[in-house]
Amino acid sequence: MLPYTVNFKVSARTLTGALNAHNKAAVDWGWQGLIAYGCHSLVVVIDSNTAQTLQVLEKHKADVVKVGDVQWLWNQDASRDLLLAIHPPNYIVLWNADTGTKLWKKSYADNILSFSFDPFDPSHLTLLTSEGIVFISDFSPSKPPSGPGKKVYISSPHSSPSHNKLAAATGAKKALNKVKILITQEKPSAEFMTLNDCLQLAYLPSKRNHMLLLYPREILILDLEVNQTVGVIAIERTGVPFLQVIPCFQRDGLFCLHENGCITLRVRRSYNSIFTTSNEEPDLDPVQELTYDLRSQCDAIRVTKTVRPFSMVCCPVNENSAALIVSDGRVMIWELKSALCNRSSRNSSSGVSPLYSPVSFCGIPVGVLQNKLPDLSLDNMIGQSAIAGEEHPKGSILQEVHLKFLLTGLLSGLPSPQFAIRMCPPLTTKNIKMYQPLLAVGTGNGSVLVYHLTSGLLHKELSIHSCEVKGIEWTSLTSFLSFATSTPNNLGLVRNELQLVDLPTGLNDCVYIVSSEFFSLLNSLFVLIHGEIFAKRGLFSNFVYFRQYLAVVFKDKPLELWDVRTCTLLREMSKNFPAVTALEWSPSHNLKSLRKKQLATREAMARQTVVSDTELSIVESSVISLLQEAESKSELSQNISAREHFVFTDNDGQVYHLTVEGNSVKDSARIPPDGSMGSITCIAWKGDTLVLGDMDGNLNFWDLKGRVSRGIPTHRSWVKKIRFAPGKGNQKLIAMYNDGAEVWDTKEVQMVSSLRSGRNVTFRILDVDWCTSDKVILASDDGCIRVLEMSMKSTCFRMDEQELTGSFDIKKLLLDPEFTLLQRCLLVSRLYGDESELHFWTVAAHYLHSLSQEKSASTTATKEAAPRDKLSNPLDICYDILCENAYFQKFQLERVNLQEVKRSTYDHTRKCTDQLLLLGQTDRAVQLLLETSADNQHYYCDSLKACLVTTVTSSGPSQSTIKLVATNMIANGKLAEGVQLLCLIDKAVDACRYLQTYGEWNRAAWLAKVRLNSEECTDVLKRWVDHLCSPQVNQKSKALLVLLSLGCFYSVAETLHSMRYFDRAALFVEACLKYGAFEVTEDTEKLIAAIFADYARSLKNLGFKQGAVHFASKAGAAGKDLLKELESPKEEPTKE
């Protein structure tokens, strides 16, 4: 049982249940750590750390089918409020979400199903349509795309993996060889497997220009530069098919969801030395394909006709957790955990390369014993996969790890309707020390769910009955009665059950079981048509509510009277007792006066034993509680019973008033039926007010003290239930009808609020109750239970009213003296899900640390220059252009080697040749050029090109001629061919300049990284930074990362300050000063002082005075005035 503190604040909320089939794809996990998913027409927002529901949004009038067909434009800094959305059937629209303005609208020929931005190039947008894929290469916030885009079709012949009987490894390899062309510009014929068989399409965020296609029995990895499959993940014939896949950013891994609800993690296998140098023959023996090994899998769920996995989302910040959404409303949060592997447990025969723990934590290499958070994120759990030719760093201690999934969060949904709900007795001054706002929910499968409404969590689930629960009544704060009735069998007989349950222990006493052999359906239903059980409402001692008598009512069988305390039948009425249609107990009784005399005597005796008055308040409560416990026991032994009253109506509408004392029942009064009322269906009694409801929708308000009654026709048909609100003097009443509910003020006899099923309310009400004196509870047929304000308008509530159960203590780590400022900044950005900060501090920590390594290796002072290319611990390849040049070159060589192995057509061979020439691999390029067959129309040109490449090394007039030809080709629209010629004569600097002139900025940066030395590359990338910072592009956040990779730390600080990122600028300057990344000049000191002073003002405005004083003192002369201003409030109170 979860521990609960005393919290009486019950906010409006919605308890959700099973999902609709339309909700299957409606789920998303945000960077702020919240998970949103659709449940019928609702959007449920839960906290991923505690698996608690934070908010339920109810503005949709139809089922939510998608949480994510809109996307914020993260790639520009002009406005954070730009939202791209699909408007069915074939429009994409860019909105300014802040002003609600439509910026532009673009239509396409086919229906648009979804879209995806290239994570490496924000100008590239991919649309998944009903016919194929549309690639857009000129996306811009300022104007709509110019043309219809490049439309391609996805197809593969029936020799694809899904139509082959796969063997283990050889079968998959054969299948991969058969899957050749997958992207074509011609519409596939009927005998081809089309996009309709494709379940999902997604970019790989871990490497540029790669995309995956998900089919039921395989995942295909495509290289978009050659439009070819370079990897396949195939399932055995007996394996469980795929449903969904989520590619990772931090590591080249895939989270896969299978049809049995199992989530698997696959990580790309590492290969060492799988490519050869330019002068060697390619080695075809190694398996040259992208292979993803199964590293971990979680338990499957039990799949039935109604219970099946819907979708999966992955934590975008840490990528080490996945949430599974199940059709029955469950949300299962699985978290990856790493464990060190012993050498004895290694399985060398499996052929799977080992995974090693990373040598760094939060960007900085750490020792084995240094304090760190375990399993913080995927890149802090497993190290980088070695690329081709990359050896593990020498001298580092490599620890092999295994991964496993652990279920860390479970949010259970309500079962499918029907529901019977009952709130526990209300909060009073006498039960305040032990009160918990518990709601009991009876279900159709015989179980009772108890929810704690402060947290919204399931408190207990009790399997009590064997059939549908018809009603619940609390007998105290910790126990309740529930009754259930089965469906009739072939003979029309049913089984009835009545159970008394004690919540703390879970024990239940069988009060009443009527088997089908005894009574037929007509005389076996408990308490009326709408299934409510009636019990006494009175006080029991000072702490719990007392319910002494229980009336069990049958349709065609006399009423029975039970003693709740002993679970014994007191009396069964005679056969001529009137048939009961509605019954209610009086709220008054004489138990208080009976116990007053005994209690007063015992309290007096207890007080005489108290030594002094100061101890009276301490001892009094414990003594009285003991007396009350003894009193309750003595009542049972001495058969002390209160005199109570109840009223009921018969089929004719006549009202009977009876008195119960012990096992005697006396007829006190009879009131003839009201002619304006039909058959009475329910009664409610509080104070001097009695309210009756009938089959025709009439409410009759009786003032017992004034002896007057007033009938109100509601015109709402059958009044199914009426119930008074708790609280002394609170005369509010809720009435339930077939088509909704109403709240009435019985004192003024007027309606307060109304809810009616129809156009704006898509659900039908099944049961009602009061949660508190001003909030109602509605159970509905959409599988939800809503706690609403009395107006019954909305279930949204303030987030700060929520009570979260979990806590995350990182204070110890943040205060660790060995934990550097860079590590703290990176850790905090990760914990708070700040995407921009996370990428900035990851790159900053890497290059500042590499700078310190260079300084320790050399005593010479370094100015703003690029770090050395060869590092033992390079930046992750997911950062692409930002990586070290040597590491980036090796990755590109591995990629072009894979493209060369997989080529199947002349076009693919030509693309590989072009890439090899740009990379300087001339010998391999010549071999591919000479492979062109004589009947190919390009045979002559390729032969001449091969001759040119082999002779181009000669100097003199030939190079001038080639440069002239290249320039002319570029001027006449042959940019790619001209760049290629310039690279042949080692004029890559000129090639980059031409590429930038013609707007190919990404291509120029790529070429600079693979062909130029550090100084030349820095010049090219600095021009790119200027372009990114221009008002037309406005991608300063990306420019900052490029400057960090170049080691231009002063420029980074200057740009941050100009962007008014004072907090990041101040912390970055502090880190740079510690690492000695700044040259001490007058301009540097002026910038640093300005940054510290502005950050101090920012902290002052936020109310962080201590931090403001700290940074104002560091700002020198620029912070003097601010320091005086900060210190002046201390003097003011003393002067007064």
N, C-alpha and C positions, 0 to 999 in steps of 0.2 A: 504494500500500500504506500502511495506517495505521501511524504510528509507535507502537511499544510500548516501555514501560519494563519492566525485569525485575520481574515479579510472579508469584510461584509459588503464591499463594493461589487455589485453584480452589474456588469455593463450589458447593453443590448448586443446580442451575438446570434449567430446561426450555427447550429450543429448540422453538418451535412452528411449525406448518406451515399448510396450507390450512384454511379455516373450513368449518363446517357451515352449511347453509341456515338452520337455526334461530338461528344467531348474527347474523343480518342486522341486527337493531336493537339488539344488545347492545354499546353503546359509550357512553362518557361522558368528558368532559374536565373535570377538577376545577380548582378555584381554586389549588391548590398546584402546578399545572403538570404533573400526571400524567394520562396517558390510560389508561383501562381498557377492554378489549374482550373479548368472549367468543370462545373458540376451543374448539369441542366442549364438553366439560364443564369447561374451565379458564377462569380469568379472568386475562388478561395485563395487567400494569401496566408502562407504558413512560414514560420521561422525554421530554417533548416537545422539550427543548432539544438532546439528543444522540441521540434516536431509539434509545435503548438499553433493553432489557428490564430492569426493576428487580426484578420479582417475578412469580411465577406461582402462583396460588391453586388448590388442587386438591380442595376439600372437596365440590364438587357431584358428584352421582352421575348426573346427566342433562345434556343439552346446555343451556348458558346461553343463554336466549332474550332476556334484557333486563338491561341494567346501568342502572337508573334508574327502575323502577316503584316506587321508594321515594324519599322526599324528607325531608330534615331541615327542621324548622320554624325558618327563619332570622329570623322576624318578631317573636320575643318574647325577652325577656332572662331569663325565670324559669329556663329549663333549656336547655342546648345539646344535650341528648341525646334530644329528642323526634323520633320518626321516624314519618312517615305512610306506610303501605304498602297496596297492593292485595292482598287475599286472594281468589283466584278462588273462585267466578265473580263474585260481586256484593257483596263486602264491602270496606269501607275500615276500617283498624284503626290507631289511634294507640298507639305503643309508647314506653316509656321504655327506650332502648337501653342505658343504664347499668345498670339493675337487671333488665332483661328483663321488666318488668311491662307488661301490657296495660291501657292507661288507659281506652279505650272502643272500641266496635265498632259499625258502622252498616251496614245492608244496604239495597240498592236493588233495584228491580224488574227491571232489565236487567243483562246481563253488562257489567262495567266493563273497558274496554280500556286506558285510561290516564287520568291526571288532570293538571291544571295549575292553579297558583295565579295569581291576578291579581297581577302584579308591583307594582301600585300600591295594592292593598287586600288585605291578608292574610286578611280575613274572607270573601273571595270565592274560591270553589273551583269549577272546572269539571271535570265528569266526561265523558269521551268513552265512550259506551256503544255496544252493538251496534245500538240503535235510533235514537239521536240524541244530544243533548247535554243534560246536567243541570247547571243553574246553582245553586250553593249560596251563599247570601248571609250565612249566620250561622255560619261555621266558627269554632270556638274550641278551644284546647287543653284547656279545663276541662270541656267537655261535648260530646257528639255533636250534629250538626246536628238541629234539631227536627223538620223535616218532610221530605218526599220531594224537595224542591227543585223548581225550575222546569224542567220538561222541554220541550224544543223540538226541532224537526226541521229538518234542513238539506235543502233541495231547490231545484232550479232547473229550469225546463222545458228541453226539448231544443233550445231556441234559445240555449243557453249557448255560450260560446266554443269548447268542445271539439267542437261539432257544426256549426261554421261554417267555411267556407273563408275564412280571414282574408286580407285584403289588408294592406298595410303599416300605415298609421296609421288610415285610415278604417275598415278592417275591425275593428280593435280597438275603435275608438270605438263602432261600431254594436253590437258584441258587448256592450260595457259597458252600453249603453242597454237591451239586451234582458235582461240579468241584473238583474232588479229585486228581488223578494222572495226572500231566501235563508233567513231564519229565520222559521219559522211554528210555531204551537202545534197545528197539525193535522197528522196523519200524512200524508205525501205518497202519492199514488196511484202505480200501477205505471209510468205513462208519464212520471214525473218522475225526474230523476237524483238518487239518494239519497246518503246518507252513505257507502255502500259504494264509490262512485266517488271519494270524497275520500281522498287519501293521508295528509293531515296537517292538524292543527288546532293553532294556537299563538297566544298573546297577543303583541302587539307591545310589547316593553319600552321602546321609545323614546317612546311616547305612550299616554295613558290610554284605556281602553275601545275599543281597536282590536284586531282579531283577523284572522288570515289563514287562508284555506282553500287547501290545495294540491291541485290536480287535475293529471293527467298533462300537460296542455297549457296550463294557465293557473294563475296565483296570484290569488286574489280577496282584496281588503282590505275588511273589514267594519267599520263603525262600530256598536258595540253599543248606543249610545244610541238609534239609529233602526232598528237591525237591517237595515242596507242596505249594498250594495256601494258603496264610494267610490273604488275603484281596481282596476285589473286589469293583470296582466302576462301577455300572451298570446304564445305561440310560433307562428311561422309554420308553415305546413303541412309544409315541408321541415326544420323545426328538430328538435332532439333533445329528447324529452320530459323533464319534471322527475322526479326521484326524491325529493328532500328539500329543505327550505328552513329556514334558521336566521336569524331576525330579530336585528338588532343593537340594543344598548342605547345606545352612545355616539353613534352617528349613525343616522339613519333609513335603514338599508341592509339588504340581504338577501343572505346567502350561499346560492347555489342549486347543488344537485348534479343533474347530468343523467345520463341512462342510459349515456352513453359515458364516464363518469368525469370529465367536465369540470366544474370548479367555477367559477362566475361570481359576480361581485359587482355588485349593482345598488344604486344610491343614489338617493333621492328627488330629483326635479328641483326647483330653486328657482323660485318665481314671485314677481315684485315687482308690487305694486299690482293684485292681482287681485280685491280686494274694494272696494266703494264705501262711501261714508258713508251715514248713515241717511236723508238727504234726497235721495239720488240713485237713479236707476233702476239695477237690477242689470245689469251688462254681461255678456251671455251669449256674446260672441264668444270670449274666451279659453277654452282648454281647462281647465275647472274640475274636475279629478280628480287623484288622487294618481298621479303618473307616476314610475316607477322606471327610470332609464337604466342600460344596461349600461356598467360602468366598467372591468372587467378580467375576463379569463378565463384559466385555466391550460390546459395541454395535456391532451388526452384520452388514455385508455389504450386498448390494443388489446383489444377485447371479443371473447371467444370463448364457447363453450358452458360452459366451466369457469371462465373468468376474467371477472368482471363486478364493477362497483362495488356494495358493500353499503350503506355509510352514511358519513356525514360528521359531524364534530364541530368546533366552533369554540372558540378560546381564550376563556374567559369573562372573563379579566382584561383583555387588550389588544384582543381582537376583530380582530386583524390576521393571524391564522394559522388555517388549517383543516387537519384531518387526514382523509385519505381512507382508508377501510378497504376493501381489495379481497378478493375471495373466495379468492384464492390465498395469503392470509396477509400480503400486503404492507401496510405502513402508510406512506403518502406524506404528508409534512408540507409544505404549501404556505404560504409567507409572503408577505404583501403588501409591496411596496416602492414608494416614491414617488419620482418624478423630476420636476424642474422642467421646465416646458414653455416652449419658445421661441415667440414670437409667430408666427414663420413656419410653425410646425408645427400651429397651431390650425386646426381644421376648422369654419369658421363655418356651412357649409351643412348640417351634421349636425343642427342644431336642439337639440343637447345643451348645457345650461348648463355653464359651466366649473367645475371644482373648484379651490378656493384652499387654500393651506397656512394653518394657523391662526396667529394673531398671538401666541399664548401657548404656553409650554411648562411643563408641570406646574403649571398654574393661574395662572401669572404671565406677562404680556406680556414678550417678550424681543426683542432686536435680531437682525438677520439674521446677524451674525457671532458671536453669543454661543455658547459651548460648550453643546451639548445632544446627547442621544442620538437619532440619526435613526430614524424609523419605530418609535418606542417603542410606540405604540398607535394605534388608528384615529382617535381624537380629536386626536392629535398629528400626524397625517398630512394630514387634510383638515379644513377649518373647518366651521362650522355652515352648513346650508342656510338661506338667507334665507327667513323666513316672509313672509306677505303684507304688503306695504307696508314691509318692513324693508330699509333700504339698508345697503350695506357701510360700515363706519366710515371717516370721512374722515381723511386724514392717515396712514393705515396703508398700508404697502407690501404689496400683494396679489401673491402669486406663484402663478401657475397651476401645478397639478401633474397629472401622469398617474400612474395606478396600474398595477402589473403584478405577477403572481404569480411567485415564484421557489421552486423545490424546494430546501428547506433540510434535509430529513431523509428518510431512506428506511430502513425496516426490512424486510428481505426474509425471507419465511417459507420454510420447507423445502418442497420439492416434494412431490407426493403419493407415498406409499410405492410400491415397495419401497425399503429402505435396506440398505446395507452399510457398517458403521462400523468405524473403526480409529483408536485413539489413537496419537499419536506416541511414540517411545521415552521412557522415564521420565526424570525429573530425577535427576542424580547430581552429586557434587561436582566432577566433571571437565567437565560441560557446563553448569555453572551460569551462565557468562557469556553464553551464547548461547541458553539454553533458552526456548522458548515453548510453552505448553500448547495444541497444535493438534490438532484432531479432524478427520479426513478422513471425509466422508460420500459414498458412492457412491449415485447415484440411478438411477431407471428410464429417464431420457432420455439416459444416457451421460455426464453431467457429474459432476464431483467437487467438492463444496463443502468448503472448509477453514474451520473456525470457531476463533476464539481464545476459549478457555473462561474466561479471566479476565474479559474484557469481555462475552462473549457475542455479539460482532459477527462478521459474515462477513468473514474474512480474505481469501480468494480464491475465485473461482468459475472452474473450469477445464472447458472443453468438450473432453473427451478422446476419448470413444468414440462410436460410432454406435448403440449398443444398451445394454441394461441392464447396469449395473456389478454384478458378482457378488461381488467381493472386493477388498480393499486390504491391502497390507503395506508398512510404512515400511522403507526401506533405510538411512535416516539421519534426522537431525532436519529435513532440508530436502528430502528426496526420497522418493518412494514408488512402488511398483508397483501397478498396478490392472489387473484383467482383466474382460472383458465378453463376454457371449454373446447373440446375437440369438435371436429366436423362430424356429422352423423354418418353412421355406417349404413349398410344395406337395409337394416331393419329400422332405420331412423333413430337409433340410440346413440348417445354421446357419453363422453367421460368428463366429469367436472372435478376440478382440483382447487383447493384453497390452502395456501401455505403462509405460515408466519416465519419471517426471515430476520435473523439478527445480523446486522451488517459487520460489526467488528470481527465476529467469528465465522460468518458465512453459514452458520448452522440454521436449519429450517425445520420447523415442526409441521407435520401434516395435520392440519386442522380438519379437513373435510375432503374426502374423495368419494364421489358417487359414480359407481361403475355403470356401464351401459345396460346391465341387466336389470337395473332397478327402475329407472325413470326414462321416459321417452324424451324427445327433444322439447316438447311443449312444456313439460314440467321440470325441466332441469337447468334452465338458464338462470344464472345468478343475478339477482337484483336488476330487474327491469330490462327493457328492450335495448337500451344503449350501454348496458354492461357496467354499472357502477356499484361499488360495494359501500355500504354505509356504516360508519362507525362514529362513536361519541367524540366530540371535540371539547375537551376540557383540560384543566391543568393537573399535572401529576407532580407533586413536590415542587421545588423551586427551580428545577433544572430541565425537566423533560415534560413533553405533553402527555396527558393521560387519556387513554381511550379504554373505557371499561367494558362497554357492551358492544356487541356486533350483531347486526340484524342481517340475516341471510334470506333473501326474498326469491321465491320461485314464481313462475307464471301461473301454474295450475296446482300448486302445492302450498300448504299453509306456511306462514312465516316462521323462521326459527330464530331464537335468541341465544347468543353464545356469550360466555365470559372470556374476554381476550386474555386476561392474566393467566388463567389456568387452561385455556383452550378446551373448555368443556361446554357441552350443550346444556343451557339452563332450562329452556322450555321450547316445546313445539306447539304452535297454536292449534286450536281445534279445526276440524275440517270445515266448519261453517264460518271460519274467519274470512273476512273480505279479501278478495284478490287485490294485491298491491300493484299499483302502476307507478307510484313515485313515493319516496320516503326520505325524511331528513330528521336528524337529531337536533334537539334544542341545544343552543350554546350555553344554557345555564344549568346548574345542578347544585346540590347541597353538600358536596364532598368537602368544600372548604370549611363550612361551619362544623362538620363532624370532626375534622382533624385539628381544628383550631385549639380546642380545649386540651387535647393530649399534647400537642406541640408546644403550647404556651407553658404547660407544667414542666415539660422536659427542658425547655430553654431556660426557665428560671433555675432549675436545679443545676444546669450546666454553668450558668453564670456565677453561681455561688462558689464554684470551684476555682474561679479565676482569681489570681493573686492580686493584681493591680489593674487599674483602668487602662494603663498604657498597653497592656497585653490583650485587652478585650477585642480590638479590631482584628488582631492576628489570629486569635483562637476561634473567634465567633464563626467564621465561615466553615472551618473544618468540622467544628462540633455540630453545627446545624446540618451539614451534609451527612454526617454519620447518623444523626437522629432521623433524617428523612429516609435514609436507607433502611434503618431499623423499623421505621413506621410503615414503609411499604411492605416489608416482610410480615409485620404483625397484622396488617390488613388482610393478607392472604390467609394467615392462620386463624384470625378471629372473624373472618368473613365480613369485614366491614365493607359495606357497599353503599354507594351514593344513590340518591334518588334522581333519576333522569327522565327526560320527556322526549317523545318523538311524534311527528305527524306523518300521516301518509294519506294517499288518495286511492279510491277504488275505481272500477271501470266507469261508474256513473259520475265521477268527479266529486263525490262527497269526501270531505276532509275529516279525518279522525285524529284526535289528540289523545295519546296514551301515556301513562306514567309507568316507569320500570323501577323496581327496587328489589334487589336480590333476584329471585326467580318468579316474582309476582308481577303481573301486568294488569293495570287497571285502566278502564276506559273512562277518560276524564270528560271529553266533550266531542260532539259531532256537529259539523257545520255543513248545511245543505249545499249542493253544487250551485255554482254561479252559472246562470243561463247564458252569459256571453262567452263562456269558456268551453272548449272542446275537451277531448280526453287528455287528462293531465299527464305529462311525460317527465317532469322534473320539478323539484322544490329546492329552494335555498332559504336558510334562516340565519339571521344575524341580529342580535339585539332585539329590538321591538319591530323588526321588519321581516316579513315573510313574503317570498316571491314565488309564484307558480308560473310554469310555462306549459303550453299545450301543443297538440298536433297541428293546429292551424296557425301557429306563429304568434299567438297572443301571450302577453305577459301581464300578470295580475299582481299588483303591489298592495300588500296588506300592512297597514299601520296598526299593530296589535295594541299599542297603548291608546291610540285615538279611536280604535274600533272602526276604521274606515278602510275601504279598498278602492283601488283604481285600476281599471283594465286598459291596456295599451295594445292595439293591433299593430304588429310590426310588418305584416304582409311579407314575411320571410319564410313561410312554411314551418315545418316541424322544428320546435325548440328542442334540441337534442341534449343540451346541458346548460345549467346556470350555476355560477359559483361566485361567492362574495370574495372581495379582496381582503387580505389580512390587515391587521392594525386596528387599534382601538379607535372607534368613531369613524373609521373609513367605511363608507356606505356604497363604494363602487362595486359594480357587479358586471361580470362578463357572461354573455349569452352566446351559445353556439347554434348555428343553423346548418342546413344542408349546403347553403351557398356562401357561408362566411361566418362572421362573428360581429358582435356589437358590445361596447362598453357603456353601461348605464350608471347614472347617479341616482340611487334609489331615494335619497333624501329630497332631491328636487324633482324626481321622476322625469328625467330627461336624458336623451342619448348623448354620450360624450364623444364617441368615435365609432366608426363603422368600417368594416372591410368586407368586400364582396368579390367572389371569384368572377372573373370575366376577362375583359380586354387587358387591363393593367395588372391584374393579379392572375398569374397563370396556374396557380396551385389551388387545390381544394382542401379545406381544413378537416382533419380527422379527430382532433381532440384539443381541448383548451385547458389552461389552468393559470393561476397567478404565480409569478415568480417572487415578486416583492409587492409592497403596497402600491407601487406605481408602474409595474412592468408585468406584462402578460406573456404567456408561453403558448405558441401555436404549433401543433404537429400537423404536417401536411402530406398530401399524397405524392409530392415530388421527392420524398425520402428525407426531408429536412425538418428540424425543430428550431423555431425562431423565438428568441427572447426579444420582445419589442417594447418600446415605450407605450404608454397608454393610448397614444394616438394611432398606434399600429401602422406607422408610416415607413420606418426605415430601421434596418438592423446594423448600420454602420456606427462605429464608435471611435472615440479618440484612442490613438495608439498608446498614449501615456497612461491610460487606465488599465492597460493589460498587465497581468501578473505572469512573468516568465519564471520558469522553474530552474533553468540552467544558469550556470555562471562559468566564466572563463578567466582564470587568474593568471596573468602574465607579468605581474608586478616583479616577481623574483627575477625573471629573465631580463626585464628592462633595466633593472637596477644592478645587474651583473657588471662589474667594472671591465671585464674582458669583452663584453658585448659592445661593439663600436657604434658610433653615431650613425654610420651608413647602414649597419645592420638593423638598428632600431627604426630608422626611417623606412627601410624596406619591409620590416616586420609589421609596423603599424599600417602601412599602405595595404598590405595583404590582409590583415585582420579586419580592416574597415572596407575592403573591397573597392579601393580607389584605383581604377584601371590606369589612368594617366600617370599617377604617382608610382604605381607598381612598375610600369615599364621604365619610367625615368630612373628610379633608384636602382633597378636591376642593372641597367647599362652603366649608370654612374659608379656604382659599387665595383663593377668589373674593371672598368678602365682606370679608376683611381687606384685600385689595388694593384693593377698591372704597372702603373706609374711608380708606385712605391717599390715594386720588385726591381724595376729598371734602375731606380736610384740606389737601391742597396747593392746592385751589381756594378754600378759605375759611379764614380765620384764627380763626374762632369755634370754641370748644371744643364737641365733640359728646358728648352723653351716650348712654346706651344707647337708641338709636332705630333705626328701620329705615333702611337705606340708600336713597339716592334711586332712583327707579324707572327713570329713563332712563339707560342705560349703553351705551357704544359696543360693549362686549364682554360681552353678558349670559350668565348661566349657561345651560348646555345645557338644552333643553326636556325632555329625558328626566328631569330632576329635578322636573318638574311643579310642584307647589305651592311648591317651594323657590325658584323663579325670581322675578325681579323682577316687580312687579305689572304694569307697562306692557307688558312683553314677554309675560307670561302672558295679558293681555287681548287682545293682537294675535293670539296663537295661537288663542284661543277664537273670535275673530271669523272667522278664516280657516276654522276647523272648521265653524261654524254656516253659513257661506256655502256650503261644500261640501255640507252636509246639505240645505240648501234647494234646491240645483241638482238633487240626486239624488232628491228626494221623488217618490213615485209614488202613494201612497194618502193618504186623509184622516188616518189615524193618524200617518203620517210628517209631514204638514203640521202637525198639532197639536203634535207634539213640537218641531218647528222653531219654531213660534210661542212655545211656552213658553220655549225657550232664548233667543229674541230679547228677550222681555220681561224675563227675568232679567238679560240683558246691557245693557238700556237701549235697545235698538234698536226703539223704539216704532213708528216710521213703517213699517218693513218688517214688523213684526208685524201692524199693522193691514191692510196689503195682503194678507197671507196669510189673515187672518180673513175678509176680504171675498170671498175666492175660494171659500168654502164654497157648494156648490150648493144650490138651493132644495129639492131633494128629499132632502137629507141631514137626518137627525133632529136634528143639532146646529146647523142653519142659524140658528134663532132665537137660541139662546144665543151663537153666534159673532158675530152681528150686534150684539147688545146689548154684547158684550165689546169689539167694535171701537169702539162709541160711547163706552164707558167709558174706554178707553185714550186716545182723542183729547181727552176733556174733563177728565181727571183732574188736569190741571195747575192747575186753579183751586183757590184756597185756601179755608179756612173750614170750614164744617160738613161739606162733602163728604168731606174727608180724615178727619175724626173718624168719620163713618159707615163709610167704607171700612175704617178700622182696626178698628172694632168688629166688622164683618162678618168680617174676616180672622181676628180672634181667635176668634170663634165657630166658624168653619170649622175652625181648627186644633184647637180643643177637641173637635170632633165627628169627628175622624179625617181631615179634608181638609187635611193638612199642606202638600202641594205647592201647592194652590190658594190657601191662606192666605198662604204665603210669596210667591207671585206678586203678590197684591194689595198686600202690604206694600212690595214693591219698586216698585210703580207709584206709590206716594206717597212714595218716597225714604225708606222706613223699613227699609232693608236691615240696619241694625244690629239692630233688633228681630227681623227675619227670621232672622238668624244665631243669635240667642239662642234662638229657638224651635227651630230645627233642632238645636242642640246639646242642648237640653232633651230632645228626643225621640230622641237618640242618632245623629242624622245628622251626625256630626262631619266627615266628608270633604266632604259637600255644603256644610256651613257654611263650611269653609275655602275651598272653590272660590268660593262667593258673595262672601266677604270680599275675595278677591283681585281679583274683576272689578268690584265695585261700591263698595267703601269706600275712604276715604283711608288714608294710612299709619298714623295714630294709631289709627283705629277698627279697621283690619285687624290691627294688632299686638295690640290687646286681645282680639280674637276668637281669634287664633292662640295667645296665651298661655294662654287657658282650655283650648284643645286640648292644649297641652303638659302642663298639670296633669292632664288626663284620661289622656294617654299614660303619664305617670309613676305613675298610680295602681296599687296592687297588683293590681287586677282585670285591668288591661290589660297593664301591665309592658312597654311598648315605649319604654324610655328612649333606646335608640339612635336611634329615629326622632325622639323629642322633641329630642335634641341637634341634629339637622339643622335642625329648625324654628327652634330658638333661634338657630342660626348665621345663618339667613336673615333673622332679625329684628334681627341685630346685638347680641343680648344676650350678649356674650362673657363677662361675669362669671358669669352664670347657667350658661353652658356649663362653665366651669372648676369651678364649685361642684358641678354634677351629675356631672362626670367623677370628681371626688374622692370623692363619695358612692358612686359605682359601683366605687371602688377601681381605676380605670383610671389608676394613678399615672404610668405612662410617657407615655401620651397627654396627660394633664393637665399634666405638667411641660413637655413640648415645646410644647403649646398656649399655656401661660402665657408661655414665653420668646418665642414669636412675637407674642403680644399686646403684650408689653412693648416689643418692637422697633417695632411699628406704632402704639404709643400708644393701644391700645384700652381700657385700664383707667384709671379715675379713681383717683388716689392717695389712698386713705382708710385709716383704721385697719383696717377690716374686710378691705379688699383685701390689705393687707400681711400680715395674719394668715393669710388663705387661701393666699396665695402661699408663705409660709414653710412652712405645713403640707404643701402639695403637694410642694415641693422636698425637705423632710425625709423624707416617705414614699417618694418616688422614690429618694432616696439609700439608704434602708434596703433597698428592693427590689433595687437594683443590688448592694449589699453581699451580700445573700443569694445572688445569682447569681454572685458572684465577680468582678464588675467594680469593682475597688477604685478605680481612677483616676476613673471616672465618679462613683462614690459620693462621693469626696472633693470633686469639683467641685460637685455639687449640694448637699452638706451645707454647704459654705462659703457657698452662695447662700441657704441657709435662715435665716441669721442665728442668733438665740438658739435657735430650735427645732432647729438642727443642731449645736449646740456639743457636746453629749454624744456624738453620733454621730461627730463629728470626732475627739474624744479616743479613742474606741473604735477608730477606723480607724487612728490613728497609734500606738496602743499596741503592736501586734505588731512594729513596727520596733525598739522598745526592748528587748523580751524577749530576743532572741538575744544582744545585747551584754551583758546582765546575767549570762547564763549563762556 
